[in-house]
């Protein structure tokens, strides 16, 4: 399983989610770490963002999270919330 870490923004956003959404993230985390391209996450690069490349994945149809992959393979979770986290450019 891949190594990972959370940014402080991610931890704060995760703590602010409704209990059901936070519990779902915890439940699906191991699946995501095993296969970031699993179809249920609909993972894709965020267009126009480079260095680092930032990716988005769906937790549900309403909730997304953003992350980046470091050169050593560590996944850094950057933000989580409703789809609007992407519109505000708060990756």
DSSP file (Angstrom, degrees, kcal/mol; ACC not computed):
  #  RESIDUE AA STRUCTURE BP1 BP2  ACC     N-H-->O    O-->H-N    N-H-->O    O-->H-N    TCO  KAPPA ALPHA  PHI   PSI    X-CA   Y-CA   Z-CA
    1    1 A X              0   0    0      0, 0.0    33,-0.1     0, 0.0    29,-0.0   0.000 360.0 360.0 360.0 143.2    0.0    0.0    0.0
    2    2 A X        -     0   0    0     31,-0.7     2,-0.2     1,-0.1    72,-0.1  -0.299 360.0-116.5 -71.3 154.0    1.2    3.5   -0.8
    3    3 A X        +     0   0    0     70,-0.1    72,-2.2    30,-0.0     2,-0.3  -0.566  39.4 175.6 -84.3 155.9    2.3    5.9    1.8
    4    4 A X  E     -a   75   0A   0     70,-0.2     2,-0.3    -2,-0.2    72,-0.2  -0.968  17.7-165.1-153.8 166.0    0.4    9.2    2.2
    5    5 A X  E     -a   76   0A   0     70,-2.2    72,-2.6    -2,-0.3     2,-0.4  -0.977  18.5-127.6-151.7 159.7    0.0   12.3    4.3
    6    6 A X  E     -a   77   0A   0     -2,-0.3    72,-0.2    70,-0.2     2,-0.1  -0.876  18.2-131.8-108.6 140.4   -2.5   15.0    4.7
    7    7 A X     >  -     0   0    0     70,-2.3     4,-2.3    -2,-0.4     5,-0.2  -0.430  32.0-109.0 -76.0 164.9   -1.9   18.8    4.4
    8    8 A X  H  > S+     0   0    0      1,-0.2     4,-2.3     2,-0.2     5,-0.2   0.873 121.7  55.5 -64.5 -35.1   -3.3   20.9    7.3
    9    9 A X  H  > S+     0   0    0      2,-0.2     4,-2.6     1,-0.2    -1,-0.2   0.923 107.8  48.8 -61.1 -43.8   -5.9   22.3    4.9
   10   10 A X  H  > S+     0   0    0     67,-0.3     4,-3.1    68,-0.2     5,-0.2   0.935 110.7  49.8 -62.3 -46.2   -7.0   18.7    4.1
   11   11 A X  H  X S+     0   0    0     -4,-2.3     4,-2.1     1,-0.2    -1,-0.2   0.906 113.1  46.8 -59.5 -42.2   -7.2   17.8    7.8
   12   12 A X  H  X S+     0   0    0     -4,-2.3     4,-1.1     2,-0.2    -1,-0.2   0.919 114.6  46.4 -66.2 -43.9   -9.3   21.0    8.6
   13   13 A X  H  < S+     0   0    0     -4,-2.6     4,-0.5     1,-0.2     3,-0.3   0.901 111.7  51.4 -65.3 -41.4  -11.6   20.3    5.6
   14   14 A X  H >< S+     0   0    0     -4,-3.1     3,-1.2     1,-0.2    -1,-0.2   0.906 108.0  52.2 -62.4 -41.9  -12.0   16.7    6.5
   15   15 A X  H 3< S+     0   0    0     -4,-2.1    -1,-0.2     1,-0.2    -2,-0.2   0.777 108.1  53.4 -65.2 -25.7  -12.9   17.6   10.1
   16   16 A X  T 3< S+     0   0    0     -4,-1.1    -1,-0.2    -3,-0.3    -2,-0.2   0.501  87.5 103.1 -88.8  -4.6  -15.6   20.0    8.8
   17   17 A X  S <  S-     0   0    0     -3,-1.2    -3,-0.0    -4,-0.5    64,-0.0  -0.357  86.7 -91.0 -73.2 156.6  -17.3   17.4    6.6
   18   18 A X    >>  -     0   0    0      1,-0.1     4,-2.3    -2,-0.1     3,-0.5  -0.368  43.4-109.1 -59.1 149.8  -20.6   15.8    7.6
   19   19 A X  H 3> S+     0   0    0      1,-0.2     4,-2.5     2,-0.2     5,-0.2   0.851 117.4  54.8 -52.6 -39.8  -20.0   12.6    9.6
   20   20 A X  H 3> S+     0   0    0      1,-0.2     4,-1.9     2,-0.2    -1,-0.2   0.903 110.1  45.4 -64.0 -41.3  -21.3   10.4    6.7
   21   21 A X  H <> S+     0   0    0     -3,-0.5     4,-2.1     2,-0.2    -2,-0.2   0.909 113.8  48.6 -70.2 -42.1  -18.8   12.0    4.2
   22   22 A X  H  X S+     0   0    0     -4,-2.3     4,-2.2     1,-0.2    -2,-0.2   0.910 112.3  49.2 -63.5 -41.9  -15.9   11.8    6.6
   23   23 A X  H  X S+     0   0    0     -4,-2.5     4,-2.2    -5,-0.3    -1,-0.2   0.878 109.1  53.0 -65.2 -37.6  -16.7    8.1    7.4
   24   24 A X  H  X S+     0   0    0     -4,-1.9     4,-2.4     2,-0.2    -1,-0.2   0.903 107.6  51.2 -65.2 -40.2  -16.9    7.3    3.7
   25   25 A X  H  X S+     0   0    0     -4,-2.1     4,-1.4     1,-0.2    -2,-0.2   0.946 110.6  48.5 -60.6 -46.9  -13.5    8.8    3.0
   26   26 A X  H  X S+     0   0    0     -4,-2.2     4,-0.5     1,-0.2     3,-0.2   0.894 112.9  48.9 -59.5 -39.7  -12.0    6.7    5.8
   27   27 A X  H  < S+     0   0    0     -4,-2.2     4,-0.4     1,-0.2     3,-0.3   0.886 116.9  40.2 -67.5 -39.8  -13.7    3.6    4.4
   28   28 A X  H  X S+     0   0    0     -4,-2.4     4,-2.3     1,-0.2    -1,-0.2   0.525  90.5  91.1 -90.2  -5.8  -12.5    4.2    0.8
   29   29 A X  H  X S+     0   0    0     -4,-1.4     4,-2.5     1,-0.2     5,-0.2   0.914  85.8  49.3 -58.2 -46.6   -9.0    5.4    1.7
   30   30 A X  H  X S+     0   0    0     -4,-0.5     4,-1.7    -3,-0.3    -1,-0.2   0.890 110.8  50.7 -64.0 -38.0   -7.4    1.9    1.5
   31   31 A X  H  > S+     0   0    0     -4,-0.4     4,-2.1     2,-0.2    -1,-0.2   0.920 111.1  49.1 -62.9 -42.8   -9.0    1.2   -1.9
   32   32 A X  H  < S+     0   0    0     -4,-2.3    -2,-0.2     1,-0.2    -1,-0.2   0.909 109.6  51.1 -63.1 -42.2   -7.7    4.6   -3.2
   33   33 A X  H  < S+     0   0    0     -4,-2.5   -31,-0.7     1,-0.2     3,-0.3   0.822 112.6  47.1 -66.6 -30.1   -4.2    3.8   -1.9
   34   34 A X  H  < S+     0   0    0     -4,-1.7     2,-0.2     1,-0.2    -1,-0.2   0.855 133.4   9.9 -75.8 -36.1   -4.3    0.5   -3.7
   35   35 A X    ><  -     0   0    0     -4,-2.1     3,-1.9    -5,-0.2    -1,-0.2  -0.721  56.8-179.3-150.8  91.2   -5.6    1.8   -7.0
   36   36 A X  T 3  S+     0   0    0      1,-0.3     7,-0.2    -3,-0.3    -1,-0.1   0.707  89.2  55.9 -65.5 -18.1   -5.8    5.6   -7.5
   37   37 A X  T 3  S+     0   0    0      5,-0.1    -1,-0.3    -5,-0.1     5,-0.1   0.260  73.0 140.2 -97.5  11.8   -7.3    4.9  -11.0
   38   38 A X    X>  -     0   0    0     -3,-1.9     3,-2.1    -7,-0.2     4,-0.6  -0.325  60.6-124.6 -55.7 134.2  -10.2    2.8   -9.6
   39   39 A X  G >4 S+     0   0    0      1,-0.3     3,-0.8     2,-0.2    -1,-0.2   0.770 104.9  67.8 -56.4 -28.8  -13.2    3.7  -11.7
   40   40 A X  G 34 S+     0   0    0      1,-0.2    -1,-0.3     2,-0.1    -2,-0.1   0.734 100.4  50.0 -65.9 -19.6  -15.3    4.7   -8.7
   41   41 A X  G <4 S-     0   0    0     -3,-2.1    17,-3.9    16,-0.1    -1,-0.2   0.651  89.9-148.0 -91.8 -16.6  -13.0    7.6   -8.0
   42   42 A X    <<  -     0   0    0     -3,-0.8    -3,-0.1    -4,-0.6     2,-0.1   0.918  26.9-163.9  48.2  49.3  -13.1    9.1  -11.6
   43   43 A X        +     0   0    0     -5,-0.4     2,-0.3    -7,-0.2    14,-0.2  -0.389  19.3 156.4 -69.1 135.3   -9.6   10.3  -11.0
   44   44 A X  E     -B   56   0A   0     12,-2.2    12,-2.9    -3,-0.1     2,-0.1  -0.989  43.4 -98.0-155.3 156.8   -8.2   13.0  -13.4
   45   45 A X  E     -B   55   0A   0     -2,-0.3     2,-0.6    10,-0.2    10,-0.3  -0.464  39.6-115.5 -71.1 145.7   -5.6   15.7  -13.6
   46   46 A X    >   -     0   0    0      8,-2.9     3,-1.3    -2,-0.1     8,-0.3  -0.762  39.2-117.9 -81.8 122.7   -6.8   19.2  -12.9
   47   47 A X  T 3  S+     0   0    0     -2,-0.6     3,-0.1     1,-0.2    -1,-0.1  -0.307  89.6  16.8 -65.1 140.2   -6.3   21.1  -16.2
   48   48 A X  T 3  S+     0   0    0      1,-0.2     2,-0.5    -2,-0.0    -1,-0.2   0.510  95.3 112.6  81.1   5.5   -3.9   24.0  -16.3
   49   49 A X    <   +     0   0    0     -3,-1.3     5,-0.4     5,-0.2     2,-0.3  -0.950  37.7 161.0-115.1 123.0   -2.1   23.2  -13.0
   50   50 A X        +     0   0    0     -2,-0.5     3,-0.2     1,-0.2    -3,-0.0  -0.934  36.8  57.5-135.5 159.2    1.5   22.1  -13.1
   51   51 A X  S    S+     0   0    0     -2,-0.3    -1,-0.2     3,-0.0     2,-0.1   0.928 125.1  25.9  52.6  69.5    4.5   21.8  -10.9
   52   52 A X  S    S-     0   0    0     -3,-0.1     2,-0.3    17,-0.1    18,-0.1   0.509 100.9-136.9 -89.2 157.3    3.2   20.1   -9.0
   53   53 A X        -     0   0    0     16,-0.2    16,-0.5    -3,-0.2     2,-0.4  -0.586  22.6-153.6 -69.3 133.3    0.5   18.3  -11.0
   54   54 A X        -     0   0    0     -5,-0.4    -8,-2.9    -8,-0.3     2,-0.3  -0.927   8.3-162.2-115.8 137.8   -2.7   18.2   -8.9
   55   55 A X  E     -BC  45  67A   0     12,-3.3    12,-2.1    -2,-0.4     2,-0.3  -0.773   5.2-149.3-115.0 157.4   -5.3   15.6   -9.4
   56   56 A X  E     -BC  44  66A   0    -12,-2.9   -12,-2.2    -2,-0.3     2,-0.3  -0.939  12.5-176.5-123.4 152.0   -8.9   15.4   -8.3
   57   57 A X  E     - C   0  65A   0      8,-2.3     8,-2.4    -2,-0.3     2,-0.5  -0.987  24.9-118.2-144.1 151.3  -11.0   12.3   -7.4
   58   58 A X  E     + C   0  64A   0    -17,-3.9     6,-0.3    -2,-0.3     3,-0.1  -0.764  21.3 179.2 -94.1 131.6  -14.6   11.8   -6.5
   59   59 A X  S    S-     0   0    0      4,-2.8     2,-0.2    -2,-0.5     5,-0.2   0.826  82.6 -20.1 -88.3 -45.7  -15.7   10.5   -3.2
   60   60 A X  S    S-     0   0    0      3,-1.8    -1,-0.4   -19,-0.1   -39,-0.0  -0.780  84.2 -83.8-141.3-174.0  -19.3   10.8   -4.2
   61   61 A X  S    S+     0   0    0     -2,-0.2    22,-0.1     1,-0.2     3,-0.0   0.760 132.2  37.4 -68.7 -22.0  -21.1   12.8   -6.8
   62   62 A X  S    S+     0   0    0      1,-0.1    21,-1.4    20,-0.1     2,-0.4   0.724 111.3  62.0 -98.4 -26.2  -21.1   15.7   -4.4
   63   63 A X  E     + D   0  82A   0     19,-0.2    -4,-2.8    20,-0.1    -3,-1.8  -0.869  56.5 174.8-114.8 137.1  -17.7   15.4   -2.7
   64   64 A X  E     -CD  58  81A   0     17,-3.3    17,-2.5    -2,-0.4     2,-0.3  -0.848  12.2-157.3-127.5 162.9  -14.3   15.6   -4.2
   65   65 A X  E     -CD  57  80A   0     -8,-2.4    -8,-2.3    -2,-0.3     2,-0.3  -0.989   8.8-144.6-139.1 152.9  -10.7   15.5   -3.0
   66   66 A X  E     +CD  56  79A   0     13,-2.6    12,-2.6    -2,-0.3    13,-1.1  -0.849  24.3 162.6-114.9 152.5   -7.5   16.8   -4.5
   67   67 A X  E     -CD  55  77A   0    -12,-2.1   -12,-3.3    -2,-0.3     2,-0.3  -0.972  23.1-145.8-157.6 166.3   -4.1   15.3   -4.2
   68   68 A X  E     - D   0  76A   0      8,-1.9     8,-3.0    -2,-0.3     2,-0.6  -0.952  17.9-129.8-135.3 158.5   -0.6   15.3   -5.7
   69   69 A X  E     - D   0  75A   0    -16,-0.5     6,-0.2    -2,-0.3   -16,-0.2  -0.946  21.7-143.3-112.4 120.7    1.9   12.5   -6.0
   70   70 A X    >   -     0   0    0      4,-3.0     3,-2.4    -2,-0.6     0, 0.0  -0.366  28.8-105.3 -77.5 161.9    5.4   13.2   -4.8
   71   71 A X  T 3  S+     0   0    0      1,-0.3    -1,-0.1     2,-0.1    -2,-0.0   0.792 121.0  56.7 -58.6 -29.9    8.5   11.9   -6.6
   72   72 A X  T 3  S-     0   0    0      2,-0.1    -1,-0.3     1,-0.0    -2,-0.0   0.370 123.6-103.3 -85.3   7.1    9.0    9.3   -3.9
   73   73 A X  S <  S+     0   0    0     -3,-2.4     2,-0.3     1,-0.3   -70,-0.1   0.381  74.0 142.2  92.3  -4.1    5.5    7.9   -4.5
   74   74 A X        -     0   0    0    -72,-0.1    -4,-3.0    -5,-0.1     2,-0.5  -0.535  46.4-136.9 -72.4 133.5    3.9    9.5   -1.4
   75   75 A X  E     -aD   4  69A   0    -72,-2.2   -70,-2.2    -2,-0.3     2,-0.7  -0.813  13.6-157.5 -91.7 127.8    0.3   10.8   -2.0
   76   76 A X  E     -aD   5  68A   0     -8,-3.0    -8,-1.9    -2,-0.5     2,-0.5  -0.921   7.0-147.9-108.8 111.6   -0.3   14.2   -0.5
   77   77 A X  E     +aD   6  67A   0    -72,-2.6   -70,-2.3    -2,-0.7   -67,-0.3  -0.694  20.3 177.6 -80.1 124.3   -4.0   14.8    0.1
   78   78 A X  E     -     0   0A   0    -12,-2.6     2,-0.3    -2,-0.5   -68,-0.2   0.851  53.5 -11.0-100.9 -42.4   -4.5   18.6   -0.4
   79   79 A X  E     - D   0  66A   0    -13,-1.1   -13,-2.6    12,-0.1    -1,-0.3  -0.986  50.0-166.0-158.2 157.9   -8.2   19.4    0.1
   80   80 A X  E     + D   0  65A   0     -2,-0.3     2,-0.3   -15,-0.3   -15,-0.2  -0.989  35.5  91.5-149.0 142.6  -11.6   17.7    0.4
   81   81 A X  E    S- D   0  64A   0    -17,-2.5   -17,-3.3    -2,-0.3    -2,-0.0  -0.988  71.1 -22.4 165.5-166.2  -15.2   19.0    0.1
   82   82 A X  E >  S- D   0  63A   0     -2,-0.3     3,-2.5   -19,-0.2     4,-0.2  -0.171  75.9 -92.2 -63.2 164.8  -18.1   19.7   -2.2
   83   83 A X  T >> S+     0   0    0    -21,-1.4     3,-1.9     1,-0.3     4,-0.7   0.743 118.9  78.5 -54.3 -23.9  -17.4   20.0   -5.9
   84   84 A X  H 3> S+     0   0    0      1,-0.3     4,-1.6     2,-0.2    -1,-0.3   0.660  71.7  79.7 -63.4 -15.6  -17.0   23.8   -5.3
   85   85 A X  H <4>S+     0   0    0     -3,-2.5     5,-1.5     1,-0.2    -1,-0.3   0.816  95.3  48.9 -60.8 -26.2  -13.5   23.3   -3.9
   86   86 A X  H X45S+     0   0    0     -3,-1.9     3,-1.1    -4,-0.2    -1,-0.2   0.843 106.2  54.5 -80.4 -34.4  -12.4   23.0   -7.5
   87   87 A X  H 3<5S+     0   0    0     -4,-0.7    -2,-0.2     1,-0.2    -1,-0.2   0.798 105.5  53.3 -68.8 -28.6  -14.2   26.1   -8.7
   88   88 A X  T 3<5S-     0   0    0     -4,-1.6    -1,-0.2     2,-0.1    -2,-0.2   0.435 108.9-122.6 -87.1   0.7  -12.5   28.3   -6.0
   89   89 A X  T < 5 +     0   0    0     -3,-1.1     2,-0.8     1,-0.2    -3,-0.2   0.821  66.9 139.5  60.6  33.0   -9.0   27.1   -7.1
   90   90 A X      <       0   0    0     -5,-1.5    -1,-0.2     1,-0.2    -2,-0.1  -0.591 360.0 360.0-103.5  68.5   -8.3   25.9   -3.6
   91   91 A X              0   0    0     -2,-0.8    -1,-0.2    -5,-0.1   -12,-0.1   0.475 360.0 360.0 -74.6 360.0   -6.6   22.7   -4.6
